[in-house]
């Protein structure tokens, strides 16, 4: 005889705000990785806008997804540490590994540019969110 399944937890305001933050952060990460790929392709005047951007971005998108899963980023998706740093470094590391495995270019200058640009993008909006949270907390206090 099987035991009855426990009831699903009821949604709370805290759960819904965490879910909303996770969706916002995931969409922001994807959009910023796509922007990184688009800027890079444009700087090197390469054709194939949509397919080219996706071809450049997919290893980094896979790296971001792997980082989200490995670090359970949805628990605190807007935190700079460990979520932001983990997603940033995981995106670059896995992205470069996948690029190398699929015969795409992986040279030191590109690795440096990817580290810098994705660091600014993936950490930047999280730092802004942290600043907004601090300002709101100060206003509530006094």
N, CA and C of each residue as an Amber inpcrd file, in Angstrom:
protein
   426
   0.8320000  -1.1620000   0.0000000   0.0000000   0.0000000   0.0000000
   0.8910000   1.2460000   0.0000000   0.5800000   2.2060000  -0.8430000
   1.3930000   3.4140000  -0.9340000   0.8220000   4.4780000  -0.0150000
   1.7180000   5.2960000   0.4780000   1.2540000   6.3830000   1.3400000
   0.7340000   7.5140000   0.4700000  -0.2200000   8.2620000   0.9840000
  -0.7620000   9.3690000   0.1820000   0.3090000  10.4310000  -0.0380000
   0.2150000  11.0740000  -1.1710000   1.1880000  12.1290000  -1.4610000
   0.8420000  13.3500000  -0.6250000   1.8690000  14.0150000  -0.1180000
   1.6010000  15.2090000   0.6980000   1.0340000  16.3160000  -0.1730000
   0.2420000  17.1880000   0.4060000  -0.3140000  18.2950000  -0.3810000
   0.8000000  19.2370000  -0.8370000   0.5570000  19.8530000  -1.9640000
   1.5250000  20.8290000  -2.4680000   1.4980000  22.0600000  -1.5760000
   2.6690000  22.6900000  -1.3850000   2.6810000  23.8920000  -0.5500000
   1.8690000  24.9960000  -1.2120000   1.2030000  25.7600000  -0.3810000
   0.4210000  26.8920000  -0.8890000   1.3560000  28.0270000  -1.2740000
   1.0430000  28.6870000  -2.3790000   1.8990000  29.8150000  -2.7520000
   1.8030000  30.9210000  -1.7110000   2.9260000  31.5090000  -1.4120000
   2.9640000  32.6430000  -0.4880000   3.5370000  33.8390000  -1.2310000
   3.4110000  34.9930000  -0.6160000   3.9680000  36.2020000  -1.2380000
   5.4740000  36.0590000  -1.4230000   6.1360000  35.4420000  -0.4510000
   7.5840000  35.2560000  -0.5500000   7.9240000  34.3120000  -1.6930000
   7.2140000  33.1910000  -1.8250000   7.4720000  32.2400000  -2.9130000
   7.2430000  32.8900000  -4.2660000   6.1730000  33.6670000  -4.3880000
   5.8980000  34.2670000  -5.6920000   6.9290000  35.3300000  -6.0380000
   7.4370000  36.0600000  -5.0290000   8.4650000  37.0570000  -5.3370000
   9.7790000  36.3830000  -5.7100000  10.0780000  35.2290000  -5.0820000
  11.2810000  34.4780000  -5.4610000  11.1220000  33.9530000  -6.8800000
   9.9580000  33.4020000  -7.1940000   9.7250000  32.8930000  -8.5450000
   9.8200000  34.0120000  -9.5750000   9.2420000  35.1570000  -9.2620000
   9.2980000  36.2960000 -10.1770000  10.7440000  36.7490000 -10.3650000
  11.5130000  36.8080000  -9.2790000  12.9160000  37.2140000  -9.3820000
  13.7080000  36.2070000 -10.2080000  13.4070000  34.9260000 -10.0550000
  14.1180000  33.9020000 -10.8300000  13.8150000  34.0380000 -12.3160000
  12.5700000  34.3010000 -12.6590000  12.2020000  34.4790000 -14.0700000
  12.8880000  35.7180000 -14.6300000  12.8440000  36.8060000 -13.8830000
  13.4790000  38.0530000 -14.3350000  14.9830000  37.8410000 -14.5220000
  15.6340000  37.1940000 -13.5630000  17.0770000  36.9800000 -13.6580000
  17.4260000  36.0440000 -14.8110000  16.6420000  34.9960000 -15.0000000
  16.9180000  34.0590000 -16.1040000  16.7670000  34.7570000 -17.4490000
  15.7040000  35.5350000 -17.5970000  15.4840000  36.2600000 -18.8510000
  16.6030000  37.2850000 -19.0620000  16.9900000  37.9660000 -18.0030000
  18.0760000  38.9500000 -18.1150000  19.3850000  38.2680000 -18.5140000
  19.6930000  37.1340000 -17.8880000  20.9270000  36.4120000 -18.2390000
  20.9240000  36.0180000 -19.7080000  19.8160000  35.4530000 -20.1800000
  19.7200000  35.0360000 -21.5920000  19.8590000  36.2440000 -22.5040000
  19.1280000  37.3120000 -22.2000000  19.1650000  38.5080000 -23.0520000
  20.5660000  39.1080000 -23.1040000  21.2470000  39.1520000 -21.9750000
  22.5830000  39.7500000 -21.9390000  23.6250000  38.8750000 -22.6270000
  23.4700000  37.5710000 -22.5460000  24.3780000  36.6790000 -23.2780000
  24.1460000  36.8330000 -24.7810000  22.8900000  36.9410000 -25.1910000
  22.5860000  37.1820000 -26.6080000  23.1390000  38.5330000 -27.0610000
  23.0300000  39.5500000 -26.2090000  23.5880000  40.8680000 -26.5320000
  25.1030000  40.7840000 -26.6820000  25.7610000  40.0740000 -25.7860000
  27.2130000  39.8660000 -25.8820000  27.5780000  39.2480000 -27.2350000
  26.8470000  38.2050000 -27.6210000  27.1290000  37.5360000 -28.8950000
  26.8560000  38.4750000 -30.0730000  25.7730000  39.2420000 -30.0010000
  25.4280000  40.1640000 -31.0910000  26.4680000  41.2700000 -31.2330000
  26.9180000  41.8210000 -30.1220000  27.9410000  42.8730000 -30.1640000
  29.2360000  42.3140000 -30.7540000  29.6140000  41.1330000 -30.3280000
  30.8330000  40.5160000 -30.8510000  30.7570000  40.2580000 -32.3410000
  29.6290000  39.7490000 -32.7880000  29.4740000  39.4780000 -34.2270000
  29.4760000  40.7750000 -35.0150000  28.8300000  41.8030000 -34.4790000
  28.7860000  43.0900000 -35.1710000  30.1830000  43.7190000 -35.2330000
  30.9420000  43.6020000 -34.1540000  32.2940000  44.1790000 -34.1170000
  33.2030000  43.5320000 -35.1460000  32.9400000  42.2770000 -35.4560000
  33.7730000  41.5610000 -36.4270000  33.1090000  41.4840000 -37.7910000
  32.0200000  42.2230000 -37.9610000  31.2990000  42.3350000 -39.2400000
  31.0420000  40.9730000 -39.8740000  30.4290000  40.1100000 -39.0960000
  30.0770000  38.7900000 -39.6070000  28.6170000  38.7900000 -39.9930000
  28.2750000  38.0490000 -41.0360000  26.9030000  37.9740000 -41.5140000
  26.0700000  37.0120000 -40.7020000  24.8820000  36.7090000 -41.2240000
  23.9800000  35.7730000 -40.5690000  23.5410000  36.2510000 -39.2110000
  22.7780000  37.3230000 -39.1820000  22.4590000  37.9820000 -37.9250000
  21.8560000  37.0190000 -36.9010000  20.6960000  36.4580000 -37.1790000
  20.0190000  35.6260000 -36.1720000  20.7440000  34.3040000 -35.9460000
  21.0060000  33.5780000 -37.0250000  21.6800000  32.2830000 -36.8610000
  23.1120000  32.4630000 -36.3580000  23.7510000  33.5200000 -36.7760000
  25.1160000  33.7860000 -36.3260000  25.1730000  34.0990000 -34.8370000
  24.2520000  34.9300000 -34.3790000  24.2100000  35.2690000 -32.9560000
  23.9180000  34.0180000 -32.1360000  22.9470000  33.2390000 -32.5700000
  22.6190000  32.0030000 -31.8420000  23.7790000  31.0140000 -31.8710000
  24.4710000  30.9450000 -33.0040000  25.6340000  30.0600000 -33.1090000
  26.7590000  30.4710000 -32.1830000  26.9230000  31.7620000 -32.0080000
  27.9440000  32.2710000 -31.0940000  27.4960000  32.1330000 -29.6410000
  26.2230000  32.3550000 -29.3870000  25.7130000  32.4070000 -28.0120000
  25.4530000  31.0470000 -27.3820000  25.1190000  30.0240000 -28.1840000
  24.6500000  28.7760000 -27.5740000  25.6060000  28.1660000 -26.5560000
  26.9390000  28.1790000 -26.7700000  27.7940000  27.5790000 -25.7400000
  27.7130000  28.3360000 -24.3980000  27.5680000  29.6500000 -24.4920000
  27.4710000  30.4670000 -23.2820000  26.1040000  30.3010000 -22.6210000
  25.0620000  30.1730000 -23.4290000  23.7350000  29.9100000 -22.8700000
  23.7140000  28.5600000 -22.1580000  24.3740000  27.5680000 -22.7450000
  24.4690000  26.2520000 -22.1000000  25.2540000  26.3600000 -20.7980000
  26.3060000  27.1490000 -20.8010000  27.0830000  27.3610000 -19.5800000
  26.2790000  28.0360000 -18.4920000  25.4770000  29.0210000 -18.8870000
  24.6220000  29.6970000 -17.9050000  23.5860000  28.7280000 -17.3470000
  22.9760000  27.9300000 -18.2160000  21.9680000  26.9610000 -17.7560000
  22.5950000  25.9500000 -16.8010000  23.7730000  25.4530000 -17.1410000
  24.4610000  24.5000000 -16.2660000  24.7760000  25.1400000 -14.9120000
  25.1770000  26.3960000 -14.9310000  25.4860000  27.1070000 -13.6860000
  24.2400000  27.2970000 -12.8390000  23.1360000  27.6820000 -13.4850000
  21.8740000  27.8380000 -12.7600000  21.4970000  26.5360000 -12.0640000
  21.6420000  25.4260000 -12.7700000  21.2760000  24.1290000 -12.1940000
  22.2470000  23.7050000 -11.0920000  23.5330000  23.8130000 -11.3580000
  24.5450000  23.3640000 -10.3910000  24.4950000  24.1750000  -9.0960000
  24.2330000  25.4600000  -9.2150000  24.2540000  26.3470000  -8.0470000
  22.8670000  26.6150000  -7.4630000  21.8370000  26.0720000  -8.1210000
  20.4420000  26.3190000  -7.6970000  20.1890000  27.8170000  -7.5580000
  20.5390000  28.5290000  -8.5910000  20.4940000  29.9860000  -8.5870000
  19.0830000  30.5080000  -8.3190000  18.0590000  29.7630000  -8.6610000
  16.6820000  30.2300000  -8.4710000  16.3810000  30.5300000  -7.0010000
  17.1940000  30.0310000  -6.0760000  16.9730000  30.3060000  -4.6520000
  17.2490000  31.7640000  -4.2930000  18.2360000  32.3660000  -4.9200000
  18.5840000  33.7790000  -4.7030000  19.1600000  34.3080000  -6.0100000
  18.3290000  34.4150000  -7.0470000  18.8350000  34.7000000  -8.3940000
  19.4670000  36.0640000  -8.5890000  19.1260000  37.0260000  -7.7420000
  19.6780000  38.3680000  -7.9070000  20.8590000  38.6380000  -6.9870000
  21.2650000  37.6410000  -6.2190000  22.4230000  37.8040000  -5.3390000
  23.6960000  37.8720000  -6.1790000  24.5680000  38.7950000  -5.8090000
  25.8460000  38.9030000  -6.5190000  26.7000000  37.6790000  -6.2010000
  26.7010000  37.2960000  -4.9120000  27.4490000  36.1120000  -4.4800000
  26.4920000  35.1780000  -3.7920000  26.4650000  33.9260000  -4.1180000
  27.2630000  33.2180000  -5.1160000  26.6200000  33.1840000  -6.4990000
  25.3380000  33.5620000  -6.5930000  24.6150000  33.4040000  -7.8630000
  25.2900000  34.1270000  -9.0240000  25.4890000  35.4240000  -8.8960000
  26.0380000  36.2020000  -9.9980000  27.4340000  35.7620000 -10.4000000
  28.3030000  35.6180000  -9.4170000  29.6800000  35.2020000  -9.7100000
  29.6950000  33.7920000 -10.3000000  28.8820000  32.9090000  -9.7440000
  28.8300000  31.5320000 -10.2520000  28.3110000  31.4450000 -11.6670000
  27.2430000  32.2020000 -11.9590000  26.7030000  32.1990000 -13.3180000
  27.7130000  32.8020000 -14.2810000  28.3320000  33.8940000 -13.8920000
  29.3240000  34.5510000 -14.7510000  30.4860000  33.6060000 -15.0800000
  31.1320000  33.0640000 -14.0660000  32.2950000  32.2060000 -14.3090000
  31.9020000  30.8900000 -14.9770000  30.7580000  30.3320000 -14.5910000
  30.2860000  29.0980000 -15.2260000  29.9350000  29.3060000 -16.6780000
  29.3170000  30.4410000 -16.9790000  28.9620000  30.7620000 -18.3640000
  30.2120000  30.8140000 -19.2270000  31.2400000  31.5030000 -18.7500000
  32.4740000  31.6410000 -19.5340000  33.2130000  30.3040000 -19.6150000
  33.3560000  29.6150000 -18.4920000  34.1290000  28.3600000 -18.4830000
  33.4780000  27.2940000 -19.3610000  32.2060000  27.0430000 -19.1390000
  31.5100000  26.0180000 -19.9350000  31.3960000  26.4790000 -21.3880000
  31.1210000  27.7650000 -21.5760000  31.0260000  28.2940000 -22.9400000
  32.3050000  28.0970000 -23.7280000  33.4230000  28.4000000 -23.1150000
  34.7140000  28.2270000 -23.8060000  35.0150000  26.7500000 -24.0480000
  34.6950000  25.9180000 -23.0780000  34.9050000  24.4790000 -23.2450000
  34.0780000  23.9500000 -24.4180000  32.8130000  24.3330000 -24.4860000
  31.9510000  23.8810000 -25.5910000  32.4240000  24.4450000 -26.9280000
  32.8890000  25.6880000 -26.9310000  33.4310000  26.2580000 -28.1660000
  34.6360000  25.4460000 -28.6280000  35.5160000  25.1120000 -27.7070000
  36.7120000  24.3300000 -28.0650000  36.3190000  22.9480000 -28.5770000
  35.3750000  22.3100000 -27.9100000  34.9520000  20.9670000 -28.3120000
  34.2600000  20.9470000 -29.6730000  33.6680000  22.0720000 -30.0800000
  32.9650000  22.1290000 -31.3630000  33.7650000  22.8480000 -32.4440000
  35.0430000  23.0900000 -32.1850000  35.9090000  23.6710000 -33.2050000
  35.7540000  25.1680000 -33.4030000  35.1160000  25.8500000 -32.4750000
  35.0090000  27.3040000 -32.5760000  36.2540000  27.9410000 -31.9640000
  36.4770000  29.1740000 -32.2830000  37.6670000  29.8860000 -31.8360000
  37.6780000  30.0910000 -30.3290000  38.7910000  29.7250000 -29.7150000
  39.0380000  30.0010000 -28.2950000  40.4890000  30.4720000 -28.2060000
  40.6460000  31.7850000 -28.2010000  41.9820000  32.3720000 -28.0730000
  41.9700000  33.2840000 -26.8480000  43.1320000  33.4930000 -26.2730000
  43.2350000  34.2520000 -25.0260000  42.5380000  35.6230000 -25.0810000
  42.7250000  36.4220000 -26.1460000  42.0330000  37.7070000 -26.1680000
  40.5030000  37.5640000 -26.1000000  39.9630000  36.5490000 -26.7630000
  38.5180000  36.3330000 -26.7170000  38.0790000  35.9040000 -25.3170000
  38.8610000  35.0650000 -24.6630000  38.5320000  34.6360000 -23.2990000
  38.5090000  35.8530000 -22.3680000  39.4870000  36.7310000 -22.5210000
  39.5560000  37.9360000 -21.6850000  38.3570000  38.8440000 -21.9500000
  38.0390000  39.0600000 -23.2230000  36.8920000  39.9040000 -23.5700000
  35.6080000  39.2960000 -23.0260000  35.4490000  37.9900000 -23.1660000
  34.2480000  37.3190000 -22.6550000  34.1560000  37.4570000 -21.1400000
  35.2740000  37.2600000 -20.4500000  35.2660000  37.4180000 -18.9910000
  34.8530000  38.8260000 -18.5880000  35.4270000  39.8160000 -19.2400000
  35.1290000  41.2070000 -18.8960000  33.6920000  41.5890000 -19.2620000
  33.3080000  41.3200000 -20.4930000  31.9730000  41.7290000 -20.9440000
  30.8730000  40.9930000 -20.1900000  30.9930000  39.6900000 -20.0680000
  29.9590000  38.9400000 -19.3590000  29.9830000  39.2520000 -17.8710000
  31.1380000  39.5840000 -17.3330000  31.2010000  40.0280000 -15.9400000
  30.4150000  41.3110000 -15.7330000  30.6330000  42.2770000 -16.6130000
  29.8880000  43.5380000 -16.5220000  28.3900000  43.2750000 -16.6840000
  28.0260000  42.4680000 -17.6610000  26.6090000  42.2030000 -17.9220000
  25.9520000  41.4010000 -16.7970000  26.5180000  40.2460000 -16.4700000
  25.8470000  39.3290000 -15.5540000  25.9670000  39.7500000 -14.0910000
  27.0150000  40.4770000 -13.7600000  27.1330000  40.9990000 -12.4010000
  26.5390000  42.3970000 -12.2840000  26.5890000  43.1510000 -13.3750000
  26.1470000  44.5400000 -13.3380000  24.7040000  44.7210000 -12.9060000
  23.7890000  43.9980000 -13.5080000  22.3870000  44.2050000 -13.1370000
  22.1030000  43.6560000 -11.7420000  22.8510000  42.6470000 -11.3240000
  22.6860000  42.1340000  -9.9550000  23.2020000  43.1590000  -8.9360000
  24.2940000  43.8420000  -9.2640000  24.7840000  44.9030000  -8.3850000
  23.7900000  46.0490000  -8.3050000  23.1910000  46.4090000  -9.4330000
  22.1580000  47.4410000  -9.4240000  20.9600000  47.0220000  -8.5780000
  20.5370000  45.7770000  -8.7140000  19.4140000  45.2710000  -7.9210000
  19.7430000  45.3070000  -6.4320000  20.9810000  44.9590000  -6.0700000
  21.3930000  45.0060000  -4.6650000  21.3480000  46.4460000  -4.1450000
  21.7810000  47.3830000  -4.9600000  21.7240000  48.7920000  -4.5670000
  20.3050000  49.2780000  -4.3630000  19.4130000  48.8910000  -5.2470000
  17.9990000  49.2650000  -5.1100000  17.4160000  48.6660000  -3.8310000
  17.7330000  47.3980000  -3.5550000  17.2350000  46.7600000  -2.3240000
  17.7380000  47.4980000  -1.0840000  18.9930000  47.9130000  -1.0920000
  19.5510000  48.6480000   0.0550000  18.8580000  49.9920000   0.2360000
  18.6330000  50.7100000  -0.8660000  17.9450000  51.9970000  -0.7770000
  16.5370000  51.8390000  -0.2280000  15.8300000  50.8320000  -0.6990000
  14.4690000  50.5930000  -0.2030000  14.4790000  50.2430000   1.2760000
  15.4480000  49.4580000   1.7020000  15.5380000  49.0770000   3.1210000
  15.8260000  50.3010000   3.9820000  16.6840000  51.1960000   3.5260000
  16.9900000  52.4290000   4.2680000  15.7650000  53.3180000   4.3790000
  15.0130000  53.4160000   3.2970000  13.8070000  54.2650000   3.3150000
  12.7710000  53.7200000   4.2810000  12.6670000  52.3920000   4.3550000
  11.7060000  51.7700000   5.2780000  12.1160000  52.0020000   6.7290000
  13.4130000  52.0300000   6.9700000  13.9100000  52.1930000   8.3470000
  13.7640000  53.6280000   8.8530000  13.8140000  54.5370000   7.9440000
  13.7650000  55.8010000   8.5660000  13.6760000  57.0320000   7.8900000
